[in-house]
Amino acid sequence: MGPNVDKLFLELAGKPVVVHTWQVFAAARCVDEIIIVVRDGMQPVFEGLAKQFQIRSNFRLVVGGKERQDSVWNGLEAVSSDAGFVAIQDAARPCTSEALIEATLAAARETGAAVAAQPVTDTIKESADGKLVDRTLDRSKLWAVQTPQIFRLEILRCALSEVRLRNLMVTDDTAACELIGQPVRLVASTDPNPKVTRAEDLPYIEMLLRRGPASR
């Protein structure tokens, strides 16, 4: 997005990106509480958003850590002790539907861990130096992982504890599950579920948000 741009607060379809995401989970019948992991000092901003957009769900604000996995760990520490499952969601993925949340939760109930994902349709090349093609990967076996990622709480705690013990870096929580041999179910995201990453993503995502859940 360029320097000094926080994509979570870009306004799309009349609301900041993060508010769209927040409201989906606040309205989801299968969600009992929401933990929002924020930069220290941003708590008043999120409290203001909750008031402005009348988000009355049960939520708590937690300060994040140095890396993504540290922020997830801090969030887990704030989850209610009687929680059975936890969903990890990118705040910059505002088009996630309640149906996808429910489908991913249903898969996690069976397997212990599940993730929304889409089969890769483009031809994928591997390059060690970023200049020349080394080989073509078999796209029939490739999936692009999204969020939500949903886990039994004790499984995710165990997986992230292993990451911390080994002093490793992981790009998502399913990778932590791989470390402990925990199967992760893929849940096909049949509707668009894009993440705000680049400026050119904004018109498409705004179109989806304006059309509403039926189009997603």
N, C-alpha and C positions, 0 to 999 in steps of 0.2 A: 504493500500500500504506500510505501515511501516513508520517509522519516517523520516523526511526530504525529503519526496518524494511528489512533487506536480503533481498529476495525469494529470492536464490540459496540462502540458508541456512534457509529455511522447510522444515519437515519434512513430506513427503508420502509416504504409503505406506511409512513407516519409514526414509526417507532424505532428506537435504537435496536440494532441487531440482537443484543443480549436480552432485551425485553421480549422479543418474539420467542426466543428459545425458552426463557423463564416461564412465560405464560403457557406454553405447551405442556411443560411438566407440572405447573401449578394446577392445570385443569385435568390432568390425566388421573383417572379413577384409581389406577394401580399404584400411584405415588403417594406416600404418606408424609414425607418430609423432604425438604430440599436443603442441601448444604452448598453454599456458593463460596468458592475459594477465590479470594481477591488479593490484590496487592495491598500491603499495609498502608493505611491512609485513605483508601478508597471506600471504606465502610459507609461514610455519610452519603456518598454518591449512590450506592446501591439502596440504601435506606430511602433516599429521596425518590429513586425510580419506583420502588415498591409503593410509596405513597402516591406518586403522580399517576401511576397506571393502575392503582387500586389492586395490587397483588396481595391478597390476604392469606396466601397459603402459609403453612408452617415452614418457615425457613430460618436458617442461621448463616451468619457470615464468618468465615474462617480465613486467617492469613495464610497465603501460599508459601511454598518453599523455593529453594534455589532452582531446582529442576522440576519438570512436570511430575515425575514420580514422587517427589517430595511433597508437592501440592496435593496429590491424590492421597498420600499417607496422612497428611494433616486433615484432609476432609474425612477420611475414615475414622480418625480419632474423635471426631465430633458426631458421628452417627449414633443414633439411639441404640442402647444395648440390646433391645429386643428386635432390632431389624434383622430380617432374614436374607434380604438381597439388597445389593447396591448397584445403581446404574451410574456409569461415568459418561458424561456428555460434553461435547465441545460447545462452548457458549456461542461460537461463531458458526454453528450449524443450525440455523433458525427454521428450516423447513421440515425437520423431523416430525412425523405424524404420531398421534397417540396410538394408531394401529400398529406402527412399527415398534413402539415402546412395548406394547402388550405382546406382540409376537416374539420379540427378543426375550422378554421375561419368561414367557411360556417355554422357550427353548432352554433357558438357563435353569428353570425348575427341573428339567429332565436331565441335563448334562452337568450342571454346576456352573457353567460359564457359556456365554453366547455373545455374538457380536453381529451387528448389522453390517452388511457388505454387499458389493455388487461384483458380478463376474466381469473380468477385464475383457473388453471387446477390441481394443487396439492391439496391433502387433507390438510386442515389447522386445527391445534390444538391450543387451547388457554391454556396458563399456567400462573398462577399468580406468581409463584416463579421461573419459568424457569427450573424447574426440573421435575415436575409431570404434567401430562395432566389433565386439568380441564374439558374440553369438546371439541367436534368436531364442527366446524362451518360449516354452509351450504355454500359450495363453489359456488353453482349456483347463489348466490347473491353477490359474492365477485369479485372485480375488482382491479387489480394492476395499480395504477395511474402513469403516466409518464409525459413527457412534449413533445410538447408544451401545455401550459395552456393559453387559449385566452379569453379575457374579453372585454366588452365595458369599455372604460377608466373610465367613471364616476362610473360604478359599482364596479370596483376594488378599486378605491379611497375610496368609501363609505365603502366597506368591510374592508379594511385595517385601515381606520380611526376608525372603531368600535373595531378592535383588539387593537389598540393603546390606545383608550379610556378605555378599560377594563384591560389594562396591561396584555394581554394574550400572550401565545406562540402558534404559529401554524406551522405545518410542511410543509404546502403548501398553495397556495392561494385559492384553492377550499374550504379549511377548513374555511377560512375567509368569503367566500360567504355563507357557511352554517350558520354562525352566524347571518346574516341579512336576511335569508330565500330566498336567491337567488338560483333558480334552476341552476344546472350545467349539461350540456349534456355530456354523455360519447361518445367518438368517438373511435371505435375499431381500434386499431393499428394492422393491419393484417400482416405487415412485421416486421422483427426484429428491435427493437428500444432500444437496451440495453444501460445501463449507466456504465461507467468505475468506478468500486468500489473496486474490489480486483485484485490482480495480475493475478489470473486465468481467469479473464475476457479478458485480453489483446489479446491472440491468436485468440479468436473467433471474437472479434471486428475488429481486423486487417484483418481477412479473409473477413468480410463483406465489409470493406472499399476498399479492393483491388478488390473485385468483382464489386463494383460500384452500383449505384442506382437501376439498373434492378433487382439485387438480394435482395434488401432490401424492 
